[in-house]
Amino acid sequence: MIITLTNEFLDYIQVKRNFSAHTIRSYAADLMQFCQYLAAAGSGDPLQLGETATSLDKLPPLEEADVAAVEARILSVEPVEIRAYLGVLSENKYSRSTIARKLATLRSFYKYLVRTGRLESSPVSVIRTPRQDRRLPKFLDISQIDRLLDAPDKNTLLGARDSAILETIYSAGLRISELVGLNIEDMDENEGVL
């Protein structure tokens, strides 16, 4: 099924914006799912879609949709319909980061439609990105740290170097980028500090 508006947008981000093939695939999948949702919603109230809306895997394929009707829905969608779609994504247990990515796709798509003169304003511009889950950093327990520090063969030159690197990271609590950024001038041998 060819939705002209989405294909033009995907061509634009590939040719003019030089997006990666992976990003283009993701945008294409996100837009296809959104178009399926709009096709299922038809002209009815998207908040009252019932079973069709609550299970995204039951959305009819785009091949069965009326292309002109889907394109008309794309151009007439209201912010409440976008919010309803995001709610359906949430009900279907999509992670907040996935929902944020899909919203970013829609934000870019509708910005393109405004820029090309098809819309006066974007219905997505008034929708805030959902808060992301804060993940705690993963850390090693004491036995793992001991095994890591004992791993290099300290009797070889490379092993002694690796041991010094690991001890420095561990003792100073450095990130790898901080360790890599260290220079000889950063070491004060008199004080014994970096």
Buried (B, 14 or more C-beta within 10 A) or exposed (E): BEBEBBEEBBEBBBEEEEBEEEEBEBBBEBBBBBBBBBBBBBEEEBBEBEEBBEEBEEBEEBEEBEBEEBBEBBEEBEEEBBBBBBBBBBEEEBEBEEBBBBBBBBBBBBBBBBEEEBBEEBBBEEBEEBEEEEEEEEEEEEEEEEEEBEEBEEEEEEEEEBBEBBEBBEEEEBEEEEBEEEEEEEEEEEEEEB
